[in-house]
């Protein structure tokens, strides 16, 4: 399938959205539920499986394979294609699912492939293939936070992934290594070696608050790291929710818990 070349603009600081500009006949693919708004002239088609495998030549088997890949990564069986049927440029916007930053990545500039966590994909130019990357290492599969299966984005076009919190990009030299909290890995090039390493000290593992394992990424290649994984954000919200057994904190008030009874939030 031909790769569409799209223009885009990212808006916002902490909760961002990206507007993709489509020339007549161009299209973008988006994760189910990611669309924010679109101009008239853009038509939507929900397709079964990977939108890049929906050509007439792919056949039923190709569509089933594409859907199977998405099912293994925990994503919806369907993707949505937004194509410009008008004779002028039109725009469609996709929003981030939680606070963080939208990361534009031109696949042709990084070798044509990006390995990323399962829920980071937001949207892409038509022609980008959404597949799976099965990690052969037992340690990564059991303790890596993302399991044996991660998402593989392939092609030559532009893709947009979401990183929670603040984004850090590291270009690792051959043999250069960084150690990262397992949930903070957004994505990396296939040339990067991704392993899971035990913290090493029992006291640190039990009381350090960072868990028993961290990710070791060894170059060469580029690595994208996020400061706020969705799992960390969700855990903090659940722990603070009174309905889930959490407790309200006084937020610096001298009244503490009594202040919570007086401010109306717990009525």
Residue pairs with C-beta under 8 A, 6 or more apart in sequence:
1 52
1 55
1 126
1 127
2 127
3 125
3 126
3 127
3 128
3 155
3 156
3 157
4 22
4 26
4 27
4 28
4 125
4 126
4 127
4 157
5 26
5 125
5 157
5 158
6 20
6 21
6 22
6 26
6 28
6 125
6 157
6 158
7 20
7 21
8 18
8 19
8 20
8 21
8 104
8 158
8 160
9 18
9 19
9 21
10 16
10 17
10 18
10 19
10 102
10 104
11 17
11 18
11 19
12 96
14 99
14 100
15 95
15 96
15 98
15 99
15 100
16 95
16 96
16 100
16 101
16 102
17 36
17 93
17 94
17 95
17 96
17 102
18 93
18 94
18 102
18 104
18 122
18 123
18 160
19 91
19 92
19 93
20 28
20 82
20 91
20 92
20 93
20 94
20 123
21 89
21 90
21 91
22 28
22 42
22 82
22 83
22 84
22 89
22 90
22 91
22 92
23 84
23 89
24 84
24 85
24 86
24 87
24 88
24 89
25 83
25 84
26 83
26 84
26 125
26 126
27 81
27 82
27 83
27 84
27 126
28 81
28 82
28 92
28 123
28 124
28 125
28 126
29 51
29 52
29 79
29 80
29 81
29 82
29 123
29 124
29 125
29 126
29 128
29 130
30 79
30 80
30 82
30 92
30 94
30 122
30 123
31 75
31 76
31 79
31 80
31 94
31 121
31 122
31 123
32 46
32 75
32 76
32 78
32 79
32 80
33 76
34 94
34 95
34 97
34 122
34 123
35 44
35 80
35 82
35 92
35 93
35 94
35 95
36 93
36 94
36 95
37 92
37 93
38 44
38 82
38 90
38 91
38 92
38 93
39 90
39 91
39 92
40 86
40 90
41 84
41 85
41 86
41 88
41 90
42 82
42 83
42 84
42 85
42 86
42 90
42 91
42 92
43 82
43 83
43 85
44 80
44 81
44 82
45 80
45 81
45 83
46 78
46 79
46 80
46 81
47 54
47 63
47 78
47 79
47 80
47 81
48 54
48 63
48 66
48 67
48 77
48 78
49 63
49 64
49 65
49 66
49 67
49 68
49 69
49 70
49 77
49 78
49 79
50 65
50 66
50 67
50 69
50 70
50 79
50 129
50 130
50 131
51 66
51 79
51 80
51 81
51 126
51 130
52 66
52 126
52 127
52 128
52 129
52 130
52 155
53 62
53 63
53 65
53 66
53 129
54 63
54 66
54 81
58 66
66 130
67 77
69 130
69 131
69 132
70 76
70 77
70 79
70 130
71 77
72 132
72 149
73 118
73 132
73 149
73 150
73 151
74 118
74 119
75 118
75 119
75 121
75 151
79 130
81 126
82 92
83 126
84 90
94 122
94 123
94 160
96 102
96 122
96 162
97 119
97 162
97 230
98 162
98 164
98 230
98 233
99 164
99 165
99 228
99 233
100 162
100 163
100 164
100 165
100 166
100 167
100 226
100 228
101 162
101 163
101 165
101 166
101 167
102 122
102 160
102 161
102 162
102 163
103 160
103 161
103 162
103 163
103 167
103 186
103 224
104 158
104 159
104 160
105 114
105 158
105 159
105 160
105 161
106 157
106 158
107 113
107 114
107 128
107 153
107 154
107 155
107 156
107 157
107 158
107 159
108 156
108 157
110 189
110 222
111 189
111 190
111 191
112 154
112 155
112 156
113 152
113 153
113 154
113 189
113 190
114 152
114 153
114 154
114 159
114 161
114 187
114 188
114 189
115 133
115 150
115 151
115 152
115 187
115 188
115 189
115 190
115 194
116 150
116 151
116 153
116 161
116 186
116 187
116 188
116 224
117 146
117 150
117 151
117 185
117 186
117 187
118 146
118 147
118 149
118 150
118 151
119 230
120 151
120 161
120 162
120 163
120 186
120 187
121 130
121 151
121 153
121 159
121 160
121 161
122 160
122 161
122 162
123 159
123 160
124 130
124 153
124 155
124 157
124 158
124 159
124 160
125 155
125 157
125 158
125 159
126 157
127 155
127 156
127 157
128 153
128 154
128 155
128 157
128 158
128 159
129 152
129 153
129 154
129 155
130 151
130 152
130 153
131 151
131 152
131 153
131 154
132 149
132 150
132 151
132 152
133 149
133 150
133 151
133 152
133 190
134 148
134 149
135 141
135 144
135 148
135 149
135 150
135 194
137 194
137 195
137 196
139 195
139 196
139 213
140 148
140 194
140 195
140 196
141 147
141 148
142 196
143 182
143 196
143 212
143 213
144 182
144 194
144 196
144 213
144 215
145 182
145 183
145 185
145 215
145 229
145 231
146 182
146 185
153 159
153 161
161 186
161 187
161 224
163 186
163 224
163 225
163 226
164 226
164 227
164 228
164 229
164 230
164 232
164 233
165 226
165 227
165 228
166 226
166 227
166 228
167 186
167 224
167 225
167 226
167 227
168 224
168 225
168 226
168 227
169 222
169 223
169 224
169 225
170 178
170 222
170 223
170 225
171 219
171 221
171 222
171 223
172 178
172 192
172 217
172 218
172 219
172 220
172 221
172 222
172 223
173 219
173 220
174 219
174 220
175 218
175 219
176 218
176 219
176 220
177 216
177 217
177 218
177 219
178 216
178 217
178 223
179 197
179 214
179 215
179 216
179 217
180 214
180 215
180 216
180 217
180 223
180 225
181 210
181 211
181 214
181 215
181 229
182 196
182 211
182 213
182 214
182 215
183 229
183 231
183 232
184 215
184 225
184 226
184 227
184 229
185 194
185 215
185 217
185 223
185 224
185 225
185 226
186 224
186 225
186 226
187 223
187 224
188 194
188 217
188 221
188 222
188 223
188 224
189 221
189 222
189 223
190 221
191 219
191 220
191 221
192 217
192 218
192 219
192 220
192 221
192 222
192 223
193 217
193 218
194 215
194 216
194 217
195 215
195 216
195 218
196 213
196 214
196 215
196 216
197 213
197 214
197 215
197 216
198 205
198 212
198 213
199 205
199 208
199 210
199 211
199 212
199 213
199 214
204 210
205 211
205 212
217 223
238 244
238 246
239 246
240 246
240 247
240 248
240 249
242 248
242 266
247 257
248 257
248 260
248 265
248 266
250 256
250 257
250 259
250 260
253 259
255 262
260 266
